[in-house]
Amino acid sequence: ERRIVQSVVLANATIFDMASKNEDCRGMGTTLVGAFFLESGAYFVHVGDSRAYRLRDGVLTQLTADHSLANEYVQMGILRPEEVEQFPYRNVITRACGLNDTVEPEVHFQTLQDNDIYLFCSDGLTDPVSDKEIARLLQSSDDLDEVCQALIDAANAGGGPDNITVVLAHTFQD
């Protein structure tokens, strides 16, 4: 876990340094989501509102909590989850790599099961495509390339308001 945090801290410092020294890069930053898979489980890391999901036995579970103003308001009881969609500042993130000289990535461990599907994605997917539709598409084919393309197509059909990043991983035993 320590090495994962160190990697994100180093990436943050590199981005922040480049943005500080290069006029064209001022204000540059990024969200981040990833995982380090082991035989027994995986360490998931994220900063910002890029997400990790797990599809297990047909049930889609969001594994990361957005580092966003809207999510913080939900956690504090200021907003109800159903109000987030209408909240004017729902896309304001509270953590990102490169915007400050320090960053606090969130890391947690999850056990793996045979036949889990893990989705790592940017908000370019999750803003225009519902979790229900994501779950349906994740189960639409055994070919992960096809599923990735279907998810991207769904985001574009929903207006594609942002860049769309989609990565899938499928766990299985030899």
N, C-alpha and C positions, 0 to 999 in steps of 0.2 A: 504494500500500500504506500509506503514511504517513497519508493521510487516513482510510482505513478504521480504522486503529488509533486515530487521534484521535477519531473518531466514537464508538467503543466506550468509550474513556476518558472522554469527555464524558458519555455515557449513564450510565456507572458513577458518576461524580461526582454527577450529578443524582439518581439513585436513592439513593445513600448519604446525600446531603444531606437528602433528603426523609425517609428513615428515621431520621436523627439528630434531626430537628426535630419530627417528628410521632409521638406516642405510638402511634397506631393503625398506624403503618407500621414499627415497630421490628422488626428482623430481616428486613425485606423484601429480596428478591433475586430474580434470575432468571438462567436460562441463556440463551444466545444463539447463533444460527447464521444465517448469511446469505451472500450473494455479490454481487459487483459484476461484472456481465457486460460484456465488451468484445467486439469482433469477433474478436479473436485468442484469447481465453480468458476466464477469470474468476478473480477473487480471492475465495477462500473464507475466512470468518472464523468463529471459534466460541470460546465460553467455556462450560465446563461439559459436560453430557452430552447436549445437543441435537446432532443429527447432520446431516451432509450425505452423500448417497449419489449415485452415478451409475449409471444403467443404460445400458450400451453393448453393442450386439450380443448382447443377452440375458444379459449378465453384470452382476450387481449388485456394486458396489465401495463400501465405506465410505470416504469421503474425509477424515473427521475422526476423531481419536482422543479418546475420552472423557477429560475431566479429572475422573477419579474415583479413589478409593482403590483399587478393584479393578483398574482399568487400570494404575495405578502399580505395584501389586504384581505384575501380569503382566510389566510391563516390567523389573522388578527380579529376576524369576525366583522370587519368593516363591509366586505362584499360577500354575497352568497355565490357559490359556484355558478349558478345559472345566470348571474348578472355579469359575469366576466365578458361574455360576448359583446355586450353593449357598453362596456367600460371604455371611455375614450383613450385611456392610457394603457390598454391591455398589452401593447407591444413594447412598453418601456421595460428594458431589462435592468436588473440591479447588479449583475455581475457579468463581466466579459474579459476575455484575454486581450491585453494590450492597451486598455484604456487608462489603467493606473499602474503605478510601479509595483504594486502587490496584487495578488489574486488569491482567492480562497476556493479551490476546487472542492466539490463534494464527491466523496468516494464511498462506495459501499459494496459489500460482497453478497453475491447471490449463488445458491447452489444450482447446478444444472440438472436437467432431466433429458433423457433421450427424446429426440424429436421436438425439442423447443425450437422456436424461430425467434431470433432477436432482430429488432429493427432499430437502427440508429438513423436519426433524421433531423433536418432543420425545420424551422417553423414554416418554410416554404411548402412543406407537405401538410403539416398539422393545422395550419390556419384554414386552408380551403377544403380539406378532406376530413370528414368526421372519423372518430375512433371506430364507429360501427362499420364504415366503409373501408377503413384500413384493415380491420379484422377480416372482412369479407374478401378483400383482395389478397391478403396474406394466405388465405386458404384456397385461392382460385387455381393454383398450379403448383406442381412440385419443382418447377424450373425457377430458381431464384432470379435469374436474369429477366425472365418474363414478368415475374411479380414486381421487380424493381421498375421495369418499364411501365407496367400497369399503374403503379403508385404515382409515378411521375406524370403519366398521361392524365390521371384523375386530378392531380394538383393543377396541371395546365388547363384542364377543362373547367376547373373551379376559378379560373382567372389568373392563376400563376403569378400572384402579386410580388413574389420574392424569389430569390434563388432557391432551388430545390435540391437538397442532398438526401440520398437514400442509400443505406448500406444494410444488407441482410446477412445474417449468419444462422446456420442450421446445425443444431447439435445432434450427434448420432454416435452410437458405439460401433466399434469395428467388429 
